Amino acid sequence: MFAFVTAAPSPDHDASPELRVEARDPADLCWQTDVGLGIDVAVDLARPQRWRSVAIARWEEADPELLDALIGAKARRRLGKLRTELLLSGRSRGKEDKSLVLASPDPWLRVAAIDALDRRLQLPLDQALVDAERGVARERAAETLEPGPVHERVIGEALVITRQAASGFADYLSTLADSATSIPAELYAGLERLVDGYETLRRTVVDGPEKELAKVGRTWARLLAQLPVVNRLSSEEADDTPHQVVAVDNDALTSLVDPRQLPARVVGIGRAAAEVRMEEVRLDEGPAVLVTVPAYGPRLPAADLADRLLVRLVDRKSGKVHQPAMLTLVTGDEAGQLGADSPVFARVVPLHGSSPEDLRADVFDVDSDVVPAQADSDGALLRARRAAAVLREWRLAMAEARLGDLAARHRRLARLVDVLKPDVPDTDRPVFDGGPTLAELADLVESPDTGHSWAATMQGPGECLVAELAAAHAIR
């Protein structure tokens, strides 16, 4: 891995970290997690067994114990030496070759991998289950630290996340208890692991009863008393389509959603059709377009996510970007008046003299720093959509296999290969940066134990989320 070092910060120093270690091979499935004290870590979901990057904002403020837990004492000492050498040389920036090796501790990689899946995985996941696992993973990572301020900070973060998820987690358990049907053994084991994590965190609270966390334990006890546990059998008639998106008219002006620009599970992303629709309308000040994009699935996104979506019009020829406008979530009869049979995000946007046919509508999150694609044919945009599709279908297929439904797994992967073929004529070229080739995906259809590295994406830190198993169970 390469290590990049900058000189000690000055008043006019830019926002770049003082030290950064990163892999240089291209990758499309990365996400960065803030672990506190000015340290950010990133993983690539195609290679979750190692760090993609580690960034340290200010070396003097970084806790040595946390760095040792994240990258190992040897790597920490080497980085410190690089920084000292740079300061003594009088240069402002330096670089070390790829001989630098970072430790890869599973508990911390798991924290980062769950955060990455939360951001990138376009599956109908129960957010409370995702957050419960995010919190429990942080508790497990805290076990690598000695008692002290850093340990307490990580445990405190775990408690905040699990408390916020407790009500939704308990509601899910209650729904299972009330369903009077059996659940697969793998899902049961995953839920039990999360409940155990909640109990561990509950015992860390010494200043009074922990009502939020205790509710999970009580609901789990009720579930144990009512629900049998079995291995699910294969069902040829099962509907394993993960989600639907709003249909658009053939004559409508459309644009593709860019999955790099916004969190997963906020807007619908189809397999082939363009999701963003533009219809010509008029405002008092002149011509405009009504932009609509479907919300994700039947469950509305949380307000803190729904209130962060914007749209900007991009000229396909010049690349000029119009002023962004905030999207509004529209439901019920109001959505029907817009021609949608499910909730949509919508906004009327002035054209300011542009022709609608020359524009692409780019939907993005307020914090996105990705430069908008100029056209739907943009290679990076199409590659990102293939990465999202492969991640979604591959992980759902493997979750189905974990629940005992190998037939559904095979069908899903076979369909994925068929969908990708028209866009990936070279079967020996990765379908996205860091991903498998089409030939390797075809091999994985019938051979889940293949030695290809893509099969390892579901192992160790990349192991199935409980929320993924729950989603596969619900689809069946």
VENZIVEN-V398627 format. One record per residue. N is the residue number from 1. PHI is phi in whole degrees, 0 to 359 (999 if undefined). PSI is psi in radians with two decimals (* if undefined). BURIAL is + if it has 24 or more other C-alpha atoms within 12 Angstrom, else -. Layout:
N&PHI&PSI&BURIAL, N&PHI&PSI&BURIAL
//
This chain:
1&999&2.67&+, 2&268&2.47&+, 3&245&2.23&+, 4&247&2.27&+, 5&233&2.33&+, 6&248&2.82&+, 7&293&2.87&+, 8&305&2.51&+, 9&297&2.52&-, 10&240&2.99&-, 11&305&-0.54&-, 12&258&0.31&-, 13&293&2.46&-, 14&285&-3.10&-, 15&275&0.10&-, 16&290&2.62&-, 17&291&2.75&+, 18&289&-0.64&+, 19&227&2.45&+, 20&215&2.27&+, 21&243&2.26&+, 22&207&2.64&+, 23&284&2.60&+, 24&255&-0.13&-, 25&288&2.49&-, 26&294&2.55&-, 27&207&2.43&+, 28&254&-0.08&+, 29&240&0.79&+, 30&260&2.68&+, 31&206&2.59&+, 32&251&2.42&+, 33&240&2.36&+, 34&273&1.99&+, 35&262&0.12&+, 36&97&2.88&+, 37&57&0.58&+, 38&76&0.35&+, 39&244&2.20&+, 40&243&2.40&+, 41&236&2.64&+, 42&224&2.56&+, 43&236&2.72&+, 44&255&2.09&+, 45&295&-0.21&+, 46&277&-0.28&+, 47&217&1.17&+, 48&285&-0.06&+, 49&276&0.02&+, 50&213&2.79&+, 51&290&2.42&+, 52&278&-0.72&+, 53&200&2.72&+, 54&225&2.19&+, 55&238&2.33&+, 56&241&1.97&+, 57&297&-0.90&+, 58&221&2.00&+, 59&303&-0.73&+, 60&293&-0.38&-, 61&265&-0.19&-, 62&282&2.37&+, 63&282&2.17&+, 64&300&-0.66&+, 65&296&-0.72&+, 66&294&-0.72&+, 67&297&-0.72&+, 68&299&-0.69&+, 69&293&-0.57&+, 70&276&-0.80&+, 71&234&-0.12&+, 72&96&2.58&-, 73&296&-0.62&-, 74&297&-0.79&-, 75&293&-0.66&+, 76&298&-0.78&+, 77&296&-0.68&-, 78&296&-0.71&+, 79&294&-0.71&+, 80&299&-0.67&+, 81&293&-0.74&-, 82&301&-0.74&+, 83&296&-0.76&+, 84&298&-0.77&+, 85&299&-0.67&-, 86&293&-0.79&+, 87&297&-0.66&-, 88&288&-0.47&-, 89&281&-0.32&-, 90&83&-0.01&-, 91&280&2.81&-, 92&265&-0.39&-, 93&216&2.62&+, 94&215&2.91&+, 95&214&2.42&+, 96&250&2.61&+, 97&285&-3.11&-, 98&282&0.26&-, 99&282&-0.21&-, 100&289&2.21&+, 101&244&2.25&+, 102&258&2.49&+, 103&294&2.71&+, 104&229&1.35&+, 105&286&2.19&+, 106&304&-0.76&+, 107&301&-0.70&+, 108&282&-0.63&+, 109&298&-0.63&+, 110&295&-0.71&+, 111&304&-0.86&+, 112&292&-0.66&+, 113&294&-0.71&+, 114&296&-0.75&+, 115&299&-0.69&+, 116&294&-0.73&+, 117&294&-0.67&+, 118&301&-0.68&+, 119&280&-0.65&+, 120&253&-0.30&+, 121&273&1.95&+, 122&270&1.18&+, 123&233&2.69&+, 124&286&1.29&+, 125&271&2.50&+, 126&285&1.99&+, 127&298&-0.55&+, 128&296&-0.67&+, 129&292&-0.69&+, 130&299&-0.83&+, 131&292&-0.63&+, 132&301&-0.74&+, 133&288&-0.59&+, 134&300&-0.76&+, 135&291&-0.79&+, 136&296&-0.65&+, 137&298&-0.65&+, 138&292&-0.63&+, 139&297&-0.72&+, 140&293&-0.68&+, 141&294&-0.61&+, 142&298&-0.43&+, 143&294&-0.28&+, 144&278&-0.08&+, 145&253&2.60&+, 146&286&2.68&-, 147&304&2.38&-, 148&157&-3.01&-, 149&300&-0.71&-, 150&292&-0.75&+, 151&301&-0.79&+, 152&295&-0.63&-, 153&295&-0.76&+, 154&293&-0.72&+, 155&296&-0.69&+, 156&299&-0.71&+, 157&294&-0.70&+, 158&298&-0.71&+, 159&294&-0.72&+, 160&300&-0.82&+, 161&293&-0.79&+, 162&290&-0.60&+, 163&297&-0.78&+, 164&297&-0.53&+, 165&270&-0.20&+, 166&301&-0.80&+, 167&296&-0.79&+, 168&294&-0.66&+, 169&297&-0.80&+, 170&296&-0.65&+, 171&298&-0.71&+, 172&296&-0.79&+, 173&299&-0.69&+, 174&295&-0.68&+, 175&297&-0.73&-, 176&297&-0.73&+, 177&296&-0.64&+, 178&279&-0.23&-, 179&284&-0.37&-, 180&59&0.48&-, 181&236&2.80&-, 182&281&2.77&-, 183&237&2.68&+, 184&297&2.61&+, 185&298&-0.64&+, 186&295&-0.71&+, 187&294&-0.74&+, 188&303&-0.81&+, 189&297&-0.70&-, 190&294&-0.77&+, 191&297&-0.72&+, 192&298&-0.67&+, 193&297&-0.74&+, 194&294&-0.72&+, 195&298&-0.71&+, 196&299&-0.69&+, 197&296&-0.68&+, 198&297&-0.71&+, 199&294&-0.70&+, 200&300&-0.79&+, 201&294&-0.64&+, 202&300&-0.63&+, 203&288&-0.30&-, 204&280&-0.26&-, 205&276&2.02&-, 206&249&-0.03&-, 207&255&0.38&-, 208&145&3.03&-, 209&300&2.51&-, 210&251&1.48&+, 211&295&-0.74&-, 212&298&-0.86&+, 213&290&-0.64&+, 214&295&-0.52&+, 215&299&-0.64&+, 216&297&-0.79&+, 217&298&-0.72&+, 218&295&-0.74&+, 219&292&-0.62&+, 220&297&-0.72&+, 221&298&-0.68&-, 222&293&-0.66&-, 223&296&-0.75&+, 224&299&-0.59&+, 225&283&-0.32&-, 226&243&-0.38&-, 227&244&2.16&+, 228&286&2.75&-, 229&239&2.20&-, 230&220&2.94&-, 231&274&2.26&-, 232&287&2.41&+, 233&270&2.80&-, 234&292&2.56&+, 235&227&1.95&-, 236&292&-0.45&-, 237&271&-0.03&-, 238&295&2.54&-, 239&266&1.89&-, 240&250&0.49&+, 241&284&2.13&+, 242&291&-0.60&+, 243&193&2.90&+, 244&247&2.68&+, 245&236&2.72&+, 246&296&2.29&+, 247&289&2.62&+, 248&238&2.65&+, 249&292&2.60&-, 250&298&-0.54&-, 251&273&-0.08&-, 252&288&2.63&-, 253&280&2.25&+, 254&227&2.81&+, 255&219&2.77&+, 256&270&2.47&+, 257&288&2.38&+, 258&261&1.88&+, 259&295&-0.24&+, 260&286&-0.31&+, 261&267&-0.14&+, 262&202&2.80&+, 263&294&2.73&+, 264&292&2.75&+, 265&66&0.56&+, 266&246&-0.84&+, 267&241&2.73&+, 268&284&2.36&+, 269&237&2.02&+, 270&277&3.08&+, 271&275&-0.54&+, 272&225&-0.74&-, 273&286&2.59&+, 274&288&2.41&+, 275&266&-0.55&+, 276&273&2.22&+, 277&248&2.45&+, 278&234&2.20&+, 279&239&2.36&+, 280&288&2.26&+, 281&222&-3.10&-, 282&231&2.43&-, 283&254&2.96&-, 284&304&-0.61&-, 285&273&-0.01&-, 286&137&-2.95&-, 287&300&2.57&-, 288&207&3.08&+, 289&232&2.46&+, 290&270&2.03&+, 291&260&2.22&+, 292&228&2.54&+, 293&217&2.34&+, 294&292&2.46&+, 295&289&2.78&+, 296&279&2.06&+, 297&64&-3.08&+, 298&285&-0.40&+, 299&270&2.14&-, 300&293&2.51&+, 301&294&2.70&+, 302&299&2.62&-, 303&301&-0.62&-, 304&291&-0.32&-, 305&266&-0.75&+, 306&297&-0.53&+, 307&275&0.14&-, 308&246&0.03&+, 309&271&2.38&+, 310&231&2.90&+, 311&227&2.50&+, 312&225&2.47&+, 313&269&2.31&+, 314&240&2.22&+, 315&289&2.14&+, 316&293&-0.41&+, 317&267&-0.86&-, 318&268&-0.39&-, 319&84&0.03&-, 320&297&2.37&-, 321&253&2.17&+, 322&283&2.92&+, 323&299&2.27&-, 324&294&2.71&+, 325&226&2.50&+, 326&286&2.33&+, 327&275&2.62&+, 328&241&2.38&+, 329&283&2.17&+, 330&241&2.26&+, 331&232&3.01&+, 332&58&-2.41&-, 333&299&-0.61&-, 334&296&-0.68&-, 335&294&-0.68&+, 336&299&-0.65&-, 337&295&-0.38&-, 338&269&0.06&+, 339&87&0.26&+, 340&250&2.47&+, 341&261&0.21&-, 342&207&2.93&+, 343&303&2.52&+, 344&223&2.74&+, 345&266&2.38&+, 346&216&2.72&+, 347&192&2.40&+, 348&272&2.19&+, 349&238&2.19&+, 350&298&2.58&+, 351&273&-0.42&+, 352&51&0.80&-, 353&88&-0.14&-, 354&277&2.75&+, 355&269&2.32&-, 356&305&-0.61&+, 357&294&-0.33&-, 358&265&0.10&+, 359&244&2.58&+, 360&245&2.35&+, 361&268&2.04&+, 362&255&2.00&+, 363&266&2.30&+, 364&208&2.81&+, 365&275&2.61&+, 366&300&-0.45&-, 367&266&-0.01&-, 368&293&2.36&-, 369&245&0.29&-, 370&280&2.27&-, 371&294&2.26&-, 372&296&2.47&+, 373&293&2.48&+, 374&283&-0.50&+, 375&212&2.77&+, 376&293&-0.26&+, 377&275&0.01&-, 378&304&2.24&-, 379&298&-0.73&-, 380&294&-0.67&+, 381&297&-0.83&+, 382&295&-0.63&+, 383&294&-0.70&+, 384&296&-0.65&+, 385&291&-0.66&+, 386&295&-0.69&+, 387&299&-0.76&+, 388&296&-0.72&+, 389&293&-0.76&+, 390&294&-0.77&+, 391&302&-0.82&+, 392&298&-0.94&+, 393&289&-0.67&+, 394&296&-0.84&+, 395&290&-0.62&+, 396&292&-0.69&+, 397&299&-0.73&+, 398&289&-0.58&+, 399&295&-0.72&+, 400&299&-0.70&+, 401&296&-0.69&+, 402&298&-0.50&+, 403&274&0.06&+, 404&97&0.05&+, 405&258&1.35&+, 406&292&-0.57&+, 407&297&-0.74&+, 408&295&-0.68&+, 409&301&-0.86&+, 410&297&-0.76&+, 411&297&-0.76&+, 412&296&-0.81&+, 413&292&-0.63&+, 414&297&-0.72&+, 415&295&-0.68&+, 416&299&-0.80&+, 417&300&-0.74&+, 418&296&-0.71&-, 419&294&-0.63&+, 420&281&-0.44&+, 421&306&-0.79&-, 422&297&-0.50&-, 423&266&-0.20&+, 424&231&1.37&+, 425&294&-0.51&-, 426&269&1.83&-, 427&289&-0.21&-, 428&257&0.20&-, 429&251&2.38&-, 430&306&2.44&+, 431&287&-0.30&+, 432&203&2.91&+, 433&296&2.12&+, 434&90&-0.10&+, 435&265&-3.12&+, 436&280&2.85&+, 437&278&2.89&+, 438&296&-0.64&+, 439&296&-0.68&+, 440&291&-0.68&+, 441&298&-0.70&+, 442&297&-0.68&+, 443&295&-0.61&+, 444&287&-0.28&+, 445&302&-0.82&+, 446&253&-0.13&-, 447&233&1.39&-, 448&296&-0.34&+, 449&262&0.34&-, 450&301&2.68&-, 451&279&-0.04&-, 452&298&2.51&-, 453&299&-0.45&-, 454&298&-0.55&+, 455&296&-0.44&+, 456&280&-0.09&+, 457&293&-0.31&+, 458&258&0.28&+, 459&246&2.73&+, 460&58&-2.17&+, 461&299&-0.41&+, 462&268&0.18&+, 463&306&2.67&+, 464&310&2.34&+, 465&287&2.62&+, 466&301&-0.64&+, 467&296&-0.56&+, 468&291&-0.75&+, 469&297&-0.70&+, 470&295&-0.68&+, 471&294&-0.74&+, 472&296&-0.69&+, 473&297&-0.73&+, 474&292&-0.65&+, 475&296&-0.60&+, 476&292&*&+
//
